[in-house]
Amino acid sequence: MKKKVMEKKQKLGIIPVGSRVLLRPFKEQEERMIGKIKIVLPDSVSNEKSDKGKVLAVGEGRYEDGKLMPMSVKVGDTVIYSKYGYDEIKVDGEELYLVKEENILAIIK
């Protein structure tokens, strides 16, 4: 499993540092497929960016009192993140987000 994660990181060419996470934000259609409830959004809302995404890569964690604190999310997790707590980057024309772990609000199971 760890080998696949490393291969994916190398393919993207981006490895987050510290307690940062690389996310692929969901599009509106993908959001509707999460969970069992369908929500119909008015046109005025559909132009907003998503607050849910899939974790593509994670950093090593943060240091606290000289000890490395492991990340609470892992590659493949679906998460809800703060709408204003990310840095947008483009990789091969695709929009991805770098998010600090503290700006991840929940993991969707």
N, CA, C and O atoms as a DFTB+ gen file, in Angstrom:
436 C
 N C O
     1  1       0.829      -1.195       0.000
     2  2       0.000       0.000       0.000
     3  2       0.869       1.252       0.000
     4  3       0.599       2.185      -0.756
     5  1       1.903       1.290       0.830
     6  2       2.755       2.470       0.923
     7  2       3.437       2.745      -0.420
     8  3       3.650       3.902      -0.780
     9  1       3.779       1.691      -1.156
    10  2       4.419       1.854      -2.462
    11  2       3.491       2.597      -3.430
    12  3       3.943       3.466      -4.175
    13  1       2.189       2.257      -3.422
    14  2       1.226       2.928      -4.295
    15  2       1.114       4.409      -3.950
    16  3       1.023       5.253      -4.841
    17  1       1.121       4.724      -2.657
    18  2       1.047       6.118      -2.218
    19  2       2.252       6.888      -2.725
    20  3       2.103       7.999      -3.233
    21  1       3.438       6.320      -2.597
    22  2       4.657       6.977      -3.064
    23  2       4.622       7.177      -4.577
    24  3       5.028       8.225      -5.081
    25  1       4.126       6.146      -5.313
    26  2       4.037       6.275      -6.763
    27  2       3.091       7.418      -7.141
    28  3       3.375       8.172      -8.071
    29  1       1.970       7.550      -6.427
    30  2       0.995       8.606      -6.705
    31  2       1.617       9.977      -6.440
    32  3       1.423      10.907      -7.223
    33  1       2.365      10.107      -5.338
    34  2       3.017      11.377      -5.020
    35  2       4.010      11.747      -6.110
    36  3       4.086      12.904      -6.524
    37  1       4.775      10.757      -6.574
    38  2       5.768      11.043      -7.602
    39  2       5.082      11.419      -8.913
    40  3       5.569      12.285      -9.640
    41  1       3.965      10.779      -9.217
    42  2       3.239      11.080     -10.438
    43  2       2.736      12.529     -10.420
    44  3       2.824      13.231     -11.427
    45  1       2.211      12.971      -9.275
    46  2       1.742      14.352      -9.146
    47  2       2.898      15.338      -9.147
    48  3       2.767      16.463      -9.629
    49  1       4.039      14.905      -8.600
    50  2       5.187      15.793      -8.500
    51  2       5.092      16.764      -7.341
    52  3       5.887      17.699      -7.257
    53  1       4.130      16.562      -6.439
    54  2       3.947      17.454      -5.299
    55  2       3.855      16.616      -4.034
    56  3       3.034      15.705      -3.932
    57  1       4.707      16.938      -3.077
    58  2       4.655      16.308      -1.765
    59  2       4.450      17.429      -0.754
    60  3       5.331      18.271      -0.583
    61  1       3.293      17.454      -0.079
    62  2       3.053      18.510       0.907
    63  2       4.078      18.448       2.048
    64  3       4.563      17.370       2.394
    65  1       4.397      19.589       2.618
    66  2       5.332      19.646       3.745
    67  2       4.575      19.921       5.039
    68  3       3.501      20.522       5.041
    69  1       5.162      19.465       6.131
    70  2       4.570      19.707       7.440
    71  2       3.196      19.090       7.555
    72  3       2.993      17.927       7.205
    73  1       2.256      19.872       8.048
    74  2       0.899      19.364       8.261
    75  2      -0.049      19.805       7.145
    76  3      -1.216      20.111       7.390
    77  1       0.465      19.831       5.931
    78  2      -0.369      20.219       4.788
    79  2      -0.875      18.988       4.044
    80  3      -0.268      17.917       4.083
    81  1      -2.001      19.175       3.367
    82  2      -2.674      18.104       2.643
    83  2      -2.977      18.600       1.236
    84  3      -3.412      19.739       1.062
    85  1      -2.753      17.764       0.235
    86  2      -3.106      18.090      -1.144
    87  2      -4.465      17.471      -1.439
    88  3      -4.651      16.266      -1.271
    89  1      -5.427      18.303      -1.883
    90  2      -6.796      17.861      -2.141
    91  2      -7.204      18.096      -3.576
    92  3      -6.733      19.025      -4.233
    93  1      -8.083      17.242      -4.049
    94  2      -8.786      17.498      -5.308
    95  2     -10.216      17.853      -4.917
    96  3     -10.950      16.990      -4.437
    97  1     -10.631      19.118      -5.115
    98  2     -11.993      19.497      -4.731
    99  2     -13.011      18.790      -5.618
   100  3     -12.782      18.591      -6.811
   101  1     -14.142      18.412      -5.018
   102  2     -15.208      17.781      -5.780
   103  2     -15.943      18.818      -6.595
   104  3     -16.052      19.980      -6.203
   105  1     -16.438      18.389      -7.722
   106  2     -17.320      19.224      -8.520
   107  2     -18.720      19.025      -7.978
   108  3     -18.968      18.083      -7.225
   109  1     -19.629      19.895      -8.349
   110  2     -20.993      19.846      -7.825
   111  2     -21.621      18.464      -8.008
   112  3     -22.262      17.958      -7.087
   113  1     -21.451      17.851      -9.170
   114  2     -22.050      16.539      -9.439
   115  2     -21.468      15.472      -8.517
   116  3     -22.194      14.585      -8.069
   117  1     -20.172      15.545      -8.228
   118  2     -19.546      14.577      -7.336
   119  2     -20.079      14.740      -5.920
   120  3     -20.258      13.749      -5.211
   121  1     -20.334      15.969      -5.499
   122  2     -20.849      16.214      -4.153
   123  2     -22.200      15.543      -3.964
   124  3     -22.471      15.002      -2.892
   125  1     -23.032      15.567      -4.956
   126  2     -24.366      14.991      -4.840
   127  2     -24.314      13.489      -4.627
   128  3     -25.265      12.908      -4.103
   129  1     -23.237      12.857      -5.019
   130  2     -23.116      11.415      -4.896
   131  2     -22.598      10.990      -3.528
   132  3     -22.590       9.796      -3.228
   133  1     -22.169      11.917      -2.699
   134  2     -21.685      11.588      -1.364
   135  2     -22.887      11.426      -0.455
   136  3     -23.750      12.303      -0.394
   137  1     -22.945      10.341       0.229
   138  2     -24.067      10.110       1.134
   139  2     -25.303       9.651       0.373
   140  3     -25.246       9.383      -0.827
   141  1     -26.420       9.563       1.090
   142  2     -27.652       9.028       0.511
   143  2     -28.678      10.110       0.212
   144  3     -29.739       9.817      -0.340
   145  1     -28.381      11.352       0.566
   146  2     -29.338      12.441       0.384
   147  2     -28.953      13.261      -0.837
   148  3     -27.795      13.649      -0.993
   149  1     -29.926      13.524      -1.702
   150  2     -29.687      14.399      -2.849
   151  2     -30.175      15.796      -2.489
   152  3     -31.264      15.972      -1.942
   153  1     -29.351      16.779      -2.807
   154  2     -29.700      18.171      -2.536
   155  2     -29.712      18.917      -3.857
   156  3     -28.755      18.833      -4.626
   157  1     -30.780      19.644      -4.126
   158  2     -30.871      20.446      -5.335
   159  2     -30.498      21.875      -4.955
   160  3     -31.124      22.485      -4.088
   161  1     -29.465      22.398      -5.620
   162  2     -28.986      23.744      -5.311
   163  2     -29.481      24.742      -6.356
   164  3     -29.504      24.421      -7.544
   165  1     -29.875      25.943      -5.938
   166  2     -30.251      26.962      -6.917
   167  2     -29.021      27.418      -7.709
   168  3     -27.888      27.226      -7.268
   169  1     -29.250      28.018      -8.869
   170  2     -28.158      28.472      -9.729
   171  2     -27.204      29.418      -9.018
   172  3     -26.001      29.388      -9.274
   173  1     -27.721      30.255      -8.130
   174  2     -26.863      31.224      -7.450
   175  2     -25.835      30.553      -6.557
   176  3     -24.769      31.119      -6.312
   177  1     -26.131      29.376      -6.074
   178  2     -25.216      28.665      -5.190
   179  2     -24.268      27.768      -5.980
   180  3     -23.144      27.526      -5.539
   181  1     -24.693      27.280      -7.116
   182  2     -23.907      26.302      -7.860
   183  2     -22.567      26.844      -8.359
   184  3     -21.684      26.059      -8.705
   185  1     -22.395      28.164      -8.405
   186  2     -21.135      28.740      -8.851
   187  2     -20.084      28.790      -7.743
   188  3     -18.914      29.059      -8.013
   189  1     -20.489      28.533      -6.504
   190  2     -19.533      28.550      -5.399
   191  2     -18.639      27.326      -5.469
   192  3     -19.019      26.287      -6.008
   193  1     -17.437      27.471      -4.912
   194  2     -16.503      26.358      -4.895
   195  2     -16.918      25.358      -3.830
   196  3     -17.584      25.695      -2.851
   197  1     -16.508      24.134      -4.048
   198  2     -16.834      23.052      -3.131
   199  2     -16.103      23.205      -1.810
   200  3     -15.074      23.875      -1.730
   201  1     -16.640      22.581      -0.779
   202  2     -15.943      22.511       0.495
   203  2     -15.653      21.059       0.858
   204  3     -15.355      20.745       2.010
   205  1     -15.745      20.172      -0.143
   206  2     -15.441      18.756       0.038
   207  2     -14.421      18.345      -1.011
   208  3     -14.399      18.884      -2.118
   209  1     -13.575      17.385      -0.652
   210  2     -12.588      16.924      -1.615
   211  2     -11.974      15.605      -1.205
   212  3     -12.244      15.072      -0.128
   213  1     -11.138      15.094      -2.095
   214  2     -10.443      13.825      -1.873
   215  2      -8.974      14.110      -1.609
   216  3      -8.354      14.902      -2.318
   217  1      -8.418      13.467      -0.593
   218  2      -7.015      13.651      -0.222
   219  2      -6.135      12.892      -1.212
   220  3      -6.290      11.684      -1.392
   221  1      -5.207      13.613      -1.857
   222  2      -4.286      13.019      -2.818
   223  2      -2.914      12.729      -2.217
   224  3      -2.261      11.758      -2.598
   225  1      -2.476      13.568      -1.281
   226  2      -1.158      13.406      -0.644
   227  2      -1.175      14.130       0.693
   228  3      -1.896      15.113       0.862
   229  1      -0.381      13.647       1.641
   230  2      -0.291      14.280       2.959
   231  2       1.163      14.510       3.327
   232  3       2.049      13.777       2.889
   233  1       1.399      15.530       4.133
   234  2       2.729      15.802       4.651
   235  2       3.067      14.835       5.779
   236  3       2.275      13.959       6.125
   237  1       4.246      15.010       6.338
   238  2       4.705      14.094       7.391
   239  2       4.072      14.383       8.744
   240  3       4.120      13.531       9.631
   241  1       3.487      15.549       8.926
   242  2       2.881      15.925      10.207
   243  2       3.564      17.162      10.751
   244  3       4.393      17.774      10.077
   245  1       3.213      17.526      11.974
   246  2       3.812      18.707      12.587
   247  2       4.580      18.288      13.837
   248  3       4.293      17.261      14.452
   249  1       5.551      19.103      14.189
   250  2       6.343      18.833      15.392
   251  2       5.767      19.613      16.558
   252  3       5.486      20.806      16.447
   253  1       5.595      18.925      17.673
   254  2       5.096      19.531      18.898
   255  2       5.981      19.048      20.039
   256  3       6.046      17.849      20.311
   257  1       6.652      19.960      20.698
   258  2       7.589      19.621      21.781
   259  2       8.653      18.623      21.320
   260  3       9.047      17.731      22.072
   261  1       9.108      18.782      20.089
   262  2      10.160      17.926      19.555
   263  2       9.693      16.574      19.062
   264  3      10.510      15.777      18.601
   265  1       8.384      16.286      19.144
   266  2       7.852      15.001      18.686
   267  2       7.006      15.213      17.447
   268  3       6.252      16.181      17.357
   269  1       7.134      14.306      16.493
   270  2       6.343      14.369      15.270
   271  2       4.936      13.850      15.549
   272  3       4.754      12.701      15.951
   273  1       3.947      14.712      15.330
   274  2       2.547      14.340      15.518
   275  2       2.015      13.860      14.167
   276  3       2.023      14.619      13.198
   277  1       1.551      12.604      14.091
   278  2       1.092      12.068      12.805
   279  2      -0.175      12.769      12.310
   280  3      -0.927      13.352      13.092
   281  1      -0.388      12.698      11.023
   282  2      -1.560      13.313      10.408
   283  2      -2.807      12.494      10.741
   284  3      -2.731      11.274      10.886
   285  1      -3.949      13.163      10.861
   286  2      -5.201      12.469      11.156
   287  2      -5.942      12.059       9.884
   288  3      -6.921      11.316       9.955
   289  1      -5.490      12.530       8.730
   290  2      -6.092      12.137       7.454
   291  2      -5.076      11.338       6.657
   292  3      -3.868      11.435       6.877
   293  1      -5.592      10.545       5.725
   294  2      -4.701       9.746       4.888
   295  2      -5.136       9.852       3.427
   296  3      -6.248      10.292       3.131
   297  1      -4.267       9.453       2.537
   298  2      -4.560       9.480       1.106
   299  2      -5.811       8.647       0.846
   300  3      -5.942       7.527       1.339
   301  1      -6.721       9.212       0.068
   302  2      -7.961       8.524      -0.269
   303  2      -9.154       8.965       0.562
   304  3     -10.294       8.697       0.184
   305  1      -8.919       9.642       1.696
   306  2     -10.024      10.126       2.532
   307  2     -10.824      11.194       1.790
   308  3     -10.271      11.969       1.011
   309  1     -12.129      11.222       2.043
   310  2     -12.992      12.299       1.583
   311  2     -13.200      13.221       2.776
   312  3     -13.601      12.777       3.852
   313  1     -12.925      14.503       2.580
   314  2     -12.944      15.440       3.707
   315  2     -13.784      16.676       3.402
   316  3     -14.060      17.001       2.248
   317  1     -14.181      17.350       4.477
   318  2     -14.805      18.667       4.401
   319  2     -13.768      19.645       4.936
   320  3     -13.197      19.423       6.004
   321  1     -13.521      20.726       4.201
   322  2     -12.500      21.687       4.601
   323  2     -13.081      23.095       4.604
   324  3     -14.125      23.349       4.003
   325  1     -12.401      23.998       5.281
   326  2     -12.823      25.382       5.348
   327  2     -12.789      25.995       3.948
   328  3     -11.797      25.849       3.234
   329  1     -13.851      26.669       3.555
   330  2     -13.930      27.261       2.213
   331  2     -12.880      28.331       1.977
   332  3     -12.554      28.639       0.830
   333  1     -12.347      28.902       3.048
   334  2     -11.392      29.995       2.885
   335  2     -10.017      29.640       3.413
   336  3      -9.173      30.523       3.565
   337  1      -9.768      28.364       3.697
   338  2      -8.509      27.969       4.309
   339  2      -7.635      27.117       3.414
   340  3      -7.122      26.092       3.863
   341  1      -7.448      27.505       2.159
   342  2      -6.618      26.710       1.259
   343  2      -5.843      27.612       0.305
   344  3      -6.162      28.788       0.130
   345  1      -4.814      27.025      -0.308
   346  2      -4.070      27.689      -1.372
   347  2      -4.324      26.904      -2.655
   348  3      -4.138      25.688      -2.693
   349  1      -4.744      27.594      -3.688
   350  2      -5.069      26.960      -4.963
   351  2      -3.813      26.823      -5.812
   352  3      -3.040      27.772      -5.947
   353  1      -3.614      25.643      -6.379
   354  2      -2.502      25.423      -7.309
   355  2      -3.035      24.691      -8.535
   356  3      -4.089      24.057      -8.478
   357  1      -2.313      24.780      -9.627
   358  2      -2.685      24.060     -10.846
   359  2      -1.593      23.067     -11.186
   360  3      -0.412      23.414     -11.217
   361  1      -1.991      21.830     -11.441
   362  2      -1.069      20.776     -11.833
   363  2      -1.620      20.168     -13.115
   364  3      -2.714      19.604     -13.118
   365  1      -0.876      20.281     -14.191
   366  2      -1.312      19.788     -15.501
   367  2      -2.706      20.304     -15.859
   368  3      -3.521      19.563     -16.409
   369  1      -2.979      21.578     -15.547
   370  2      -4.256      22.192     -15.870
   371  2      -5.377      21.866     -14.905
   372  3      -6.486      22.379     -15.053
   373  1      -5.111      21.023     -13.919
   374  2      -6.132      20.652     -12.937
   375  2      -5.993      21.512     -11.683
   376  3      -4.883      21.738     -11.203
   377  1      -7.117      21.988     -11.154
   378  2      -7.125      22.813      -9.954
   379  2      -7.088      21.915      -8.715
   380  3      -7.983      21.097      -8.502
   381  1      -6.043      22.079      -7.904
   382  2      -5.893      21.335      -6.655
   383  2      -5.706      22.326      -5.523
   384  3      -5.345      23.479      -5.760
   385  1      -5.950      21.889      -4.289
   386  2      -5.812      22.757      -3.130
   387  2      -4.784      22.188      -2.157
   388  3      -4.733      20.981      -1.921
   389  1      -3.966      23.078      -1.598
   390  2      -3.100      22.748      -0.471
   391  2      -3.767      23.318       0.771
   392  3      -4.025      24.518       0.851
   393  1      -4.043      22.452       1.737
   394  2      -4.793      22.817       2.927
   395  2      -3.996      22.417       4.161
   396  3      -3.435      21.322       4.209
   397  1      -3.941      23.291       5.153
   398  2      -3.341      22.901       6.425
   399  2      -4.297      21.932       7.120
   400  3      -5.517      22.060       7.017
   401  1      -3.728      20.976       7.818
   402  2      -4.564      19.978       8.495
   403  2      -5.587      20.648       9.422
   404  3      -6.710      20.162       9.553
   405  1      -5.216      21.735      10.050
   406  2      -6.141      22.420      10.971
   407  2      -7.367      22.991      10.258
   408  3      -8.369      23.291      10.907
   409  1      -7.299      23.148       8.912
   410  2      -8.437      23.650       8.146
   411  2      -9.307      22.537       7.588
   412  3     -10.265      22.806       6.864
   413  1      -8.989      21.292       7.915
   414  2      -9.850      20.168       7.571
   415  2     -10.807      19.992       8.735
   416  3     -10.392      19.773       9.873
   417  1     -12.096      20.092       8.434
   418  2     -13.119      20.107       9.476
   419  2     -13.650      18.718       9.817
   420  3     -14.029      18.467      10.961
   421  1     -13.682      17.802       8.828
   422  2     -14.242      16.472       9.080
   423  2     -13.802      15.507       7.992
   424  3     -13.440      15.905       6.885
   425  1     -13.845      14.226       8.339
   426  2     -13.614      13.139       7.392
   427  2     -14.975      12.485       7.165
   428  3     -15.674      12.154       8.123
   429  1     -15.350      12.301       5.904
   430  2     -16.635      11.683       5.567
   431  2     -16.393      10.182       5.403
   432  3     -15.553       9.767       4.605
   433  1     -17.120       9.390       6.145
   434  2     -17.000       7.918       6.073
   435  2     -18.096       7.332       5.229
   436  3     -18.158       6.114       5.055
